[in-house]
Amino acid sequence: MTVVHVVGGGPAGLMAAERLAAAGVDVTVHDRMPSVARKLLMAGHGGLNITHSEPLDRFRTRYGPSADRLDPMLADFGPDALRRWCADLGEPTFVGSSGRVFPASFRAVPLVRAWLARLAGLGVQVRTRERWTGWTRDGDLSFVDAGGVPTEVRADATVLALGGASWPRLGSDGGWVPLLAGRGVQVRALRPANVGVRVGWSPVFADRFAGVPLKHVALTVAGRTGTATGDAMVTAAGLEGGPVYAVGVPIREALDADGRCVLHVDLRPDLTVTELEQRLSRRRAKDSAPSWLRRSIGLDAVSTALLWEAGGGLPTDPAVTAALVKAVPVVVTGTMPIDRAISTAGGVAWSEVDEQLMLHRLPGTFVAGEMLDWEAPTGGYLLQGCFSTGAVAARGVQRWLAGAGLSGIA
């Protein structure tokens, strides 16, 4: 029987394994951790936002420069297909108020259990605590187990789905980069994405407001396009949260260009400057500055303190205050390290793979998931990209095997 080895037991690798096994291929999944699907289970701690319900023409834009390459993959296995797949596993999904899609159970564990049971029923073998170390001189895959004992396996085709370099404790540590680079594969540097940023808060602000959210704010990088709205979390070292991650690319570009980035925080995106000025003009004589801001435009304590941080005090002129509220300058000095990131940017360059995700330099070897050079914001786009590329890699393997005249393809 035809034998395919999948290296990496995350969503991309397991999706590839499922599709190949369903086609009659003998599949073995290797993972260096004690169990598979660890990052998927971690994602489930927040309810497992598995994809998004927005129209596909809008959905595709979330992948930025990689949208054109991912388009056919989303067409092959997109959000609707992923939702049907969940339902077939006994985990129907629902659309939340934000348009994000979640399993009805709002948990990852039932979905993962059902998926692993399906894989076992298809005959997929799972070998854990095995770190991939490259290839032998004969082209076999080489691994080393937790005890340091090396093993070698021969594959008719291989799917590499080892993730990026975020969450190394869950298995994705970027250790594959030198292995592929050593074979001449161009790998763009792995960098933190969907990650918090560093801000030099004053000790007083950091001590008082670390862990307090800036609710319903809009963030824009000065001099660049793109605004993100949502709740940003103040940390002792900077800012975290969805809107911070959503403008991560322009933040990174600004840091690369200048070594610093000015992030404009709109504390009241629902009001115009004119509306704010009108409200601020109705100040009572007895109002303190914080009371004035709270009563007239609804600023809470952390928002008022952010204004103070930006200007070294609170302005009193309504026009000046209104303009500042709409664009509080926050100087970003860097991002948190890659092991604190939700995902990574960079990876195997698109020029290194064909439309079926096979490496040009290593025929019969396919790449899926976060190993590829794409990124997306949180909101279901990351998981969707992993599932979609895993499905396409499996189809590519089937075509490769059929073209090679190998048996075992149903």
ABEGO torsion letter per residue (X at the ends): XBBBBBBEABAAAAAAAAAAAAAGBBBBBBBABABBGAAAAAAAAAGGBABBABBAAAAAAAAEAAAAAAAAAAAABBAAAAAAAAAAAGBBBBBBAAGBBBBAAGBAAAAAAAAAAAAAAAGBBBBBGBBBAEBBAAGBBBBBBAAGBBBBBBBABBBBBAEBABGAAAGBAGAAAAAAAAAGBBBBBBBBBGBBBBBBBBAAAAAAABGBBBBGBBBBBBGBBEBBBEBBBBBAAEBBEAAAAAAAAAAAAAAAAAGBBBBBBBABAABBAAAAAAAAABBBAABBAAAAAAAAAGBBAAAAAAAAAAAGEBBABAAAAAAAAABBBBBBAEBBBAAABABBBEEBBAAABBAAGBBAABBGBBBBEAABBBBBBBGGAAAAAAAAAAAAAAAAAAAAAAAAGBBGBX
